[in-house]
Amino acid sequence: MELGNVLLGAPALGAARPAWTIEVAAGEADLRAYRRLRHEVFVTEQGLFTGTDRDDADDDERTVVLVARATGGTLLGGVRLHPATAVDLGWWWGGRLAVARAARGGGTGIGPALVRAACAFAEQAGVLRFDATVQPGAARMFTRLGWVPIRSQPAAGTPHLLMRWPIDRLARQAAATKAPLGALLGGLRPGGEGFVGDDGAPVPGSDLVAACDAIVPSLVERDPEWAGWCGVLVNANDLAAMGAEPVGLLDAVAARDASFAARVLSGLRAGSAAYRLPILGGHTQFGVPAALSVTALGRAARPVPSGGGRPGHAVSITADLGGSWRRGHTGRQWDSSTSHDAAALARLTSVVARTGPAAAKDVSMAGIAGTLGMLAEASGCGAVLDVEAVPRPAGAGVADWLSCFPGFAMLTADEPGRGVADAGPATTVACGALVRGAGVALRWPDGELTDGVPGRVTGLGPAREKT
């Protein structure tokens, strides 16, 4: 089915075909036809440009053109979209929306359909900020389609309005993974005063820190060895975030039979050896759907909280950029840990203990943006994340990297200028700041702020109760 049919909800097979469809321009002939149409509209008809309306975006190989075409092949309209920066940061522009004069009016809906198709394409391409400068006469249509007016911004020497398509990918992910926690755990204050919402919990009256994670059952079924490894990895990272020295693990494995359990346990064994986290005991059950949960114990005389940040603190990220997407989990799970030896993993997981920051939190299934939102929430403030500053692997797009589980990535907050200890294979970069307010704003190279994760992430609130 063509792109336009999918985006616009075309009738099922066998139903009457629409009079026109939208698709990606297929080649040079399509692009020439679209540029001729643009010239007719913007140069000849509207006089916005003299001679030509072509610009650098037309020569950018990353630029995408969507065209509306009649069933006979006649071009009815088109729109283009392209990255705003030389290195694609997930900020794109839409523009040069043109509809042939004969195809306007009469309720054809070609213009709005092209706009909707461009929005859908942008989101599918991992765009987090999608802007357009819109002529005043078209602003009402864009508003009706859900675009948000930002401010007046002249273009081609005439009044235009800067508008933005609201993309909530990061907010939706944080909401799906963390939003129910506040209501579910209300009154429990997990972790205790000062550590509410932390990755681990200090055991009262001791220097012990306990952490527990369950692996998503579908992952256990689909990739049992990797699930076992991840059971160790996530707990090692949770202890690391609190500056705790590993002591050992307890596991609970459920499987349909002993053969399947053996595959999960092989991953646990490999992870246990790599992270120097011995398996102290646990429980195994057969004849049931696959499941895995792992509890870790560590020691820390002064556990580092995620709620120790304050407005004005600088935020740094320490991320391991080696490795690649885990097979079958592209865009969701990055595997850097399986390529490291025990010494390298120890260097990674001891970085918080060797730094002693005011606050720290390891990046979890909420992704970098969502995890920063949790650190900020526990600290009773908001955060700004500099999109361009966040280090990422060459094989990962910005949106995927900000929302995936990255293997090892640690967020720390502290006084500006206070460094982070060397973390061996990881890269450390200052990437933002804690600010007054709530939620996470994304800061772009032009200084613009957009919503990343608005408001509280978990609903658990600050780690310390107000006195």
C-alpha positions as CSV (number, residue, x, y, z in Angstrom):
1,M,0.0,0.0,0.0
2,E,1.3,3.5,-0.8
3,L,2.5,5.9,1.9
4,G,-0.5,8.2,1.3
5,N,-2.9,5.3,1.7
6,V,-1.4,4.3,5.0
7,L,-1.2,7.9,6.3
8,L,-4.6,8.9,5.2
9,G,-6.6,5.8,6.1
10,A,-7.3,4.5,2.6
11,P,-10.2,2.1,2.1
12,A,-9.5,-1.6,2.5
13,L,-8.6,-3.7,-0.5
14,G,-11.5,-4.1,-2.8
15,A,-13.1,-0.8,-1.9
16,A,-13.2,2.2,-4.3
17,R,-9.8,3.8,-4.7
18,P,-9.3,7.5,-3.9
19,A,-9.0,10.0,-6.6
20,W,-5.4,10.7,-5.6
21,T,-2.6,9.3,-3.4
22,I,0.4,10.7,-1.5
23,E,3.9,9.1,-1.9
24,V,7.5,9.9,-1.6
25,A,8.9,11.4,-4.8
26,A,10.4,8.5,-6.7
27,G,13.1,10.1,-8.8
28,E,14.3,13.1,-10.7
29,A,11.2,13.3,-12.9
30,D,9.0,13.6,-9.8
31,L,11.3,16.3,-8.3
32,R,11.4,18.3,-11.6
33,A,7.6,18.3,-11.7
34,Y,7.3,19.3,-8.1
35,R,9.8,22.2,-8.6
36,R,7.9,23.4,-11.6
37,L,4.7,23.5,-9.5
38,R,6.5,25.4,-6.8
39,H,7.8,27.9,-9.3
40,E,4.2,28.4,-10.6
41,V,2.9,29.0,-7.1
42,F,5.6,30.9,-5.3
43,V,7.4,32.8,-8.1
44,T,4.7,33.3,-10.8
45,E,1.5,33.4,-8.9
46,Q,2.4,34.8,-5.4
47,G,5.6,36.7,-6.3
48,L,7.3,35.6,-3.1
49,F,10.6,35.0,-4.9
50,T,12.3,36.6,-7.9
51,G,13.6,34.2,-10.6
52,T,13.6,31.0,-8.5
53,D,12.5,29.6,-5.1
54,R,15.2,27.0,-4.9
55,D,17.6,27.0,-1.9
56,D,20.2,24.9,-0.2
57,A,17.6,22.4,1.0
58,D,16.9,21.4,-2.6
59,D,20.5,20.2,-2.9
60,D,20.6,18.4,0.4
61,E,20.4,14.6,-0.3
62,R,18.6,14.2,3.0
63,T,15.6,16.3,1.9
64,V,12.4,14.3,1.4
65,V,9.6,15.4,-1.0
66,L,6.1,14.0,-0.7
67,V,3.8,14.4,-3.7
68,A,0.1,14.1,-4.2
69,R,-0.8,12.5,-7.5
70,A,-4.0,11.8,-9.4
71,T,-4.8,8.2,-10.3
72,G,-3.7,9.0,-13.9
73,G,-0.3,10.3,-12.6
74,T,-0.9,14.0,-12.8
75,L,0.9,15.9,-10.0
76,L,-1.5,17.7,-7.8
77,G,0.7,19.0,-5.0
78,G,3.8,18.5,-3.0
79,V,5.7,19.4,0.2
80,R,9.3,18.9,1.3
81,L,10.9,18.3,4.7
82,H,14.6,18.2,5.7
83,P,17.0,18.4,8.6
84,A,17.7,21.8,10.0
85,T,21.4,21.1,10.9
86,A,24.4,19.7,9.1
87,V,24.4,16.8,11.6
88,D,20.9,15.5,11.9
89,L,19.8,16.2,15.5
90,G,16.1,15.3,15.0
91,W,15.2,19.0,14.2
92,W,13.5,19.2,10.8
93,W,11.8,21.9,8.7
94,G,8.8,21.4,6.6
95,G,8.0,23.8,3.7
96,R,7.3,24.6,0.1
97,L,3.8,23.3,0.4
98,A,2.3,23.8,-3.1
99,V,-1.0,22.6,-4.6
100,A,-1.9,23.0,-8.3
101,R,-4.4,25.7,-8.9
102,A,-6.8,23.2,-10.6
103,A,-6.7,21.0,-7.5
104,R,-7.6,23.6,-4.9
105,G,-11.0,24.1,-3.4
106,G,-13.9,21.9,-3.9
107,G,-13.1,20.0,-0.7
108,T,-10.2,18.0,-2.2
109,G,-8.2,18.3,1.0
110,I,-4.9,17.9,-0.8
111,G,-3.1,20.6,1.2
112,P,-4.1,19.3,4.6
113,A,-3.4,15.8,3.6
114,L,0.2,16.7,2.5
115,V,0.7,18.4,5.8
116,R,-0.5,15.4,7.8
117,A,1.6,13.1,5.6
118,A,4.7,15.3,6.3
119,C,4.0,15.2,10.1
120,A,3.7,11.4,10.0
121,F,6.8,11.0,7.9
122,A,8.8,13.2,10.2
123,E,7.8,11.3,13.4
124,Q,8.5,8.0,11.7
125,A,11.9,9.3,10.8
126,G,12.7,10.1,14.5
127,V,12.2,13.8,14.4
128,L,11.7,15.5,17.8
129,R,11.2,19.1,16.6
130,F,9.3,19.8,13.4
131,D,9.0,23.5,12.4
132,A,7.5,25.5,9.4
133,T,7.2,29.1,8.6
134,V,3.6,29.6,7.4
135,Q,2.0,32.3,5.5
136,P,-0.8,34.1,7.5
137,G,-3.5,32.8,5.1
138,A,-2.5,29.2,5.8
139,A,-2.0,29.5,9.5
140,R,-5.7,28.7,10.3
141,M,-5.4,25.4,8.4
142,F,-2.2,24.5,10.2
143,T,-3.8,25.3,13.6
144,R,-6.8,23.2,12.8
145,L,-4.4,20.3,12.0
146,G,-2.9,20.6,15.4
147,W,0.2,22.8,14.8
148,V,1.1,25.3,17.5
149,P,1.9,29.0,16.6
150,I,5.2,30.1,18.1
151,R,5.9,33.7,16.9
152,S,6.0,36.0,13.9
153,Q,9.0,35.2,11.7
154,P,9.4,36.8,8.3
155,A,10.4,34.7,5.4
156,A,11.1,35.6,1.8
157,G,10.7,39.3,2.8
158,T,7.1,38.8,3.8
159,P,5.2,38.2,7.1
160,H,5.1,34.5,8.1
161,L,4.3,32.7,11.3
162,L,6.7,30.2,12.9
163,M,4.6,27.1,13.7
164,R,5.6,23.8,15.3
165,W,4.1,20.3,15.2
166,P,3.9,19.0,18.7
167,I,5.9,15.7,19.0
168,D,5.5,13.9,22.3
169,R,7.5,10.7,21.7
170,L,9.7,11.2,24.8
171,A,6.8,12.2,27.0
172,R,4.7,9.2,25.9
173,Q,7.5,6.8,26.6
174,A,8.1,8.2,30.1
175,A,4.3,8.1,30.8
176,A,4.0,4.5,29.6
177,T,7.0,3.3,31.7
178,K,6.8,5.4,34.8
179,A,3.6,7.5,35.3
180,P,1.6,4.9,37.2
181,L,4.2,4.6,40.0
182,G,3.1,7.6,42.1
183,A,-0.5,6.2,42.5
184,L,0.6,2.6,42.9
185,L,3.3,3.3,45.6
186,G,1.5,6.2,47.3
187,G,2.3,6.2,51.0
188,L,5.1,3.7,50.8
189,R,7.9,6.2,50.2
190,P,10.1,3.4,48.7
191,G,13.8,3.9,49.5
192,G,13.1,5.9,52.6
193,E,13.5,9.6,53.3
194,G,16.0,11.2,50.8
195,F,16.0,8.1,48.5
196,V,12.4,8.0,47.3
197,G,12.4,6.9,43.7
198,D,16.0,5.7,43.7
199,D,17.4,2.8,41.8
200,G,18.3,1.0,45.0
201,A,17.3,1.3,48.6
202,P,19.6,1.7,51.6
203,V,18.9,-1.0,54.2
204,P,18.2,0.7,57.5
205,G,20.8,0.2,60.2
206,S,23.5,-1.0,57.8
207,D,25.7,0.0,54.9
208,L,23.8,-2.4,52.6
209,V,22.0,-1.2,49.4
210,A,19.4,-3.4,47.8
211,A,18.1,-3.3,44.2
212,C,15.6,-5.4,42.3
213,D,14.6,-5.6,38.7
214,A,12.2,-7.7,36.7
215,I,12.9,-8.4,33.0
216,V,9.9,-8.0,30.6
217,P,8.5,-11.5,30.1
218,S,8.3,-11.1,26.3
219,L,12.1,-10.4,26.3
220,V,12.7,-13.6,28.4
221,E,10.6,-15.6,26.0
222,R,12.2,-14.1,22.9
223,D,15.9,-13.9,23.9
224,P,16.5,-15.9,27.1
225,E,20.3,-15.6,27.2
226,W,20.1,-11.9,26.7
227,A,17.4,-11.6,29.4
228,G,19.7,-13.4,31.8
229,W,22.6,-11.1,31.0
230,C,20.3,-8.0,31.4
231,G,19.1,-9.2,34.8
232,V,22.6,-8.8,36.0
233,L,23.3,-5.6,33.9
234,V,20.4,-3.6,35.2
235,N,21.1,-4.4,38.8
236,A,24.8,-3.7,38.4
237,N,23.8,-0.3,37.0
238,D,21.3,0.3,39.8
239,L,24.0,-0.3,42.4
240,A,26.5,1.8,40.4
241,A,24.1,4.7,40.4
242,M,24.2,4.8,44.2
243,G,27.9,4.4,44.4
244,A,27.6,0.9,45.9
245,E,30.2,-1.8,45.7
246,P,28.6,-5.1,44.4
247,V,28.1,-7.9,46.9
248,G,25.9,-10.5,45.2
249,L,22.6,-11.5,43.5
250,L,19.5,-13.5,44.1
251,D,17.4,-14.6,41.1
252,A,13.9,-15.9,40.5
253,V,13.5,-17.8,37.3
254,A,10.3,-19.1,35.8
255,A,10.3,-21.3,32.7
256,R,8.2,-23.8,30.8
257,D,10.9,-26.5,31.3
258,A,14.4,-27.1,32.5
259,S,15.9,-26.6,29.0
260,F,14.5,-23.1,28.7
261,A,15.6,-22.3,32.3
262,A,19.1,-23.4,31.4
263,R,19.2,-20.8,28.6
264,V,18.2,-18.0,31.0
265,L,20.7,-19.2,33.6
266,S,23.5,-19.3,31.1
267,G,23.0,-15.5,30.6
268,L,22.9,-15.0,34.3
269,R,26.1,-16.9,34.8
270,A,27.9,-15.0,32.1
271,G,26.7,-11.6,33.5
272,S,27.6,-12.7,37.0
273,A,31.2,-13.4,36.0
274,A,31.5,-10.3,33.9
275,Y,30.2,-7.9,36.6
276,R,31.8,-9.8,39.4
277,L,28.4,-10.2,41.1
278,P,28.2,-13.7,42.5
279,I,24.8,-15.4,42.4
280,L,24.1,-16.1,46.1
281,G,20.9,-18.1,45.7
282,G,17.3,-17.8,44.3
283,H,14.3,-19.8,43.1
284,T,13.5,-21.7,40.0
285,Q,10.0,-22.8,38.9
286,F,9.0,-25.0,35.9
287,G,5.8,-25.4,33.9
288,V,4.9,-21.7,33.9
289,P,5.3,-18.8,31.5
290,A,8.8,-17.4,31.3
291,A,9.8,-14.7,33.8
292,L,12.9,-13.4,35.5
293,S,13.6,-11.1,38.4
294,V,16.9,-10.4,40.0
295,T,17.8,-8.8,43.4
296,A,21.2,-7.3,44.0
297,L,23.0,-6.3,47.2
298,G,25.8,-3.8,47.5
299,R,27.6,-1.8,50.1
300,A,27.9,2.0,50.3
301,A,28.9,4.0,53.4
302,R,27.3,7.1,51.8
303,P,24.8,6.1,49.1
304,V,24.4,8.7,46.3
305,P,20.8,9.7,45.9
306,S,19.0,10.7,42.7
307,G,17.3,13.4,44.7
308,G,20.4,15.3,45.7
309,G,20.4,17.8,42.8
310,R,19.4,21.5,43.1
311,P,18.6,24.2,40.6
312,G,21.8,25.5,39.1
313,H,23.6,22.1,39.2
314,A,25.2,21.0,36.0
315,V,24.0,17.7,34.5
316,S,26.6,15.3,32.9
317,I,26.1,12.1,31.1
318,T,28.6,9.2,31.1
319,A,27.7,6.9,28.3
320,D,29.3,3.8,26.8
321,L,29.1,4.4,23.0
322,G,30.6,1.1,21.9
323,G,28.7,-1.8,20.6
324,S,25.5,-1.8,18.5
325,W,21.8,-2.3,18.6
326,R,20.9,-5.7,20.1
327,R,19.7,-7.9,17.2
328,G,15.9,-7.8,17.2
329,H,15.8,-4.7,19.4
330,T,16.9,-2.0,17.0
331,G,16.0,1.5,18.3
332,R,15.2,0.1,21.8
333,Q,18.1,-1.7,23.3
334,W,21.8,-0.9,22.8
335,D,24.3,-3.6,23.6
336,S,27.8,-2.3,24.6
337,S,28.3,-4.4,27.7
338,T,28.8,-7.9,26.2
339,S,32.0,-6.7,24.4
340,H,33.8,-5.6,27.6
341,D,35.9,-7.6,30.0
342,A,35.4,-7.5,33.8
343,A,37.9,-4.7,34.3
344,A,36.2,-2.4,31.8
345,L,32.8,-3.1,33.4
346,A,34.2,-2.4,36.8
347,R,35.6,0.9,35.6
348,L,32.1,1.8,34.3
349,T,30.1,0.8,37.3
350,S,32.4,2.5,39.8
351,V,32.3,5.9,38.3
352,V,29.7,7.3,40.7
353,A,31.5,5.9,43.7
354,R,34.8,7.5,42.5
355,T,33.1,10.8,41.7
356,G,30.7,11.3,44.6
357,P,28.3,13.7,42.8
358,A,25.3,15.4,44.5
359,A,22.9,13.2,42.5
360,A,23.1,10.3,40.1
361,K,20.7,8.0,38.2
362,D,21.4,5.3,35.7
363,V,19.4,5.5,32.4
364,S,16.6,3.0,32.5
365,M,13.7,2.1,30.2
366,A,12.5,5.7,30.4
367,G,15.4,6.6,28.2
368,I,17.9,9.5,28.8
369,A,15.2,12.2,28.7
370,G,12.8,10.3,31.0
371,T,15.5,9.3,33.4
372,L,16.7,12.9,33.7
373,G,13.1,13.8,34.4
374,M,13.1,11.3,37.3
375,L,16.3,12.7,38.7
376,A,14.9,16.2,38.5
377,E,11.6,15.2,40.1
378,A,13.4,13.5,43.0
379,S,15.5,16.7,43.4
380,G,12.3,18.8,43.4
381,C,13.1,20.8,40.2
382,G,13.1,20.6,36.4
383,A,15.9,20.1,33.9
384,V,17.1,21.3,30.5
385,L,18.8,18.8,28.2
386,D,21.1,20.1,25.4
387,V,20.3,17.9,22.5
388,E,23.4,18.7,20.6
389,A,25.7,18.0,23.6
390,V,24.4,14.4,24.3
391,P,27.1,12.0,23.0
392,R,25.7,9.1,20.9
393,P,27.0,6.3,18.8
394,A,27.2,6.8,15.0
395,G,24.7,4.1,14.4
396,A,21.9,5.7,16.6
397,G,19.6,8.5,15.7
398,V,18.9,11.2,18.3
399,A,15.3,10.2,19.1
400,D,16.2,6.5,19.4
401,W,19.2,7.3,21.6
402,L,17.3,9.6,23.9
403,S,14.5,7.0,24.4
404,C,16.3,3.6,24.3
405,F,17.9,1.5,27.0
406,P,21.5,2.3,26.3
407,G,23.4,-0.5,28.1
408,F,25.4,1.9,30.3
409,A,24.6,5.6,30.6
410,M,24.8,7.4,33.9
411,L,23.4,10.9,34.6
412,T,25.0,12.9,37.4
413,A,24.3,16.4,38.8
414,D,26.7,18.6,40.7
415,E,28.1,22.1,41.1
416,P,29.2,23.5,37.7
417,G,32.8,22.8,37.0
418,R,33.1,19.7,39.2
419,G,34.2,16.9,37.0
420,V,33.3,13.2,36.7
421,A,35.9,10.5,37.3
422,D,37.3,8.6,34.3
423,A,35.0,5.8,33.3
424,G,37.2,3.8,31.0
425,P,35.4,3.0,27.8
426,A,32.6,5.6,28.5
427,T,32.4,9.2,27.3
428,T,31.5,11.9,29.8
429,V,30.0,15.2,28.6
430,A,28.2,18.1,30.3
431,C,24.8,18.0,28.7
432,G,22.4,20.3,30.6
433,A,21.3,21.7,33.9
434,L,18.8,21.4,36.7
435,V,16.4,24.4,36.8
436,R,13.5,25.6,38.8
437,G,10.2,24.1,37.7
438,A,9.4,20.6,36.6
439,G,9.9,18.3,33.7
440,V,12.6,18.2,31.0
441,A,13.0,20.8,28.3
442,L,15.1,20.1,25.2
443,R,17.5,22.9,24.2
444,W,18.4,23.1,20.5
445,P,21.4,24.7,18.8
446,D,19.4,27.9,18.1
447,G,18.7,28.3,21.8
448,E,15.0,27.3,21.4
449,L,13.4,25.2,24.1
450,T,10.8,22.6,23.4
451,D,9.0,20.2,25.6
452,G,10.8,16.9,26.2
453,V,9.0,15.4,29.2
454,P,6.6,17.9,30.7
455,G,5.8,17.7,34.4
456,R,6.6,15.0,36.8
457,V,7.6,11.6,35.5
458,T,6.6,9.2,38.3
459,G,4.4,11.2,40.5
460,L,6.5,10.1,43.5
461,G,7.6,13.7,44.0
462,P,10.8,14.9,45.7
463,A,12.9,12.4,47.6
464,R,12.7,14.6,50.7
465,E,9.5,15.7,52.2
466,K,9.2,19.5,52.7
467,T,9.6,20.6,56.3
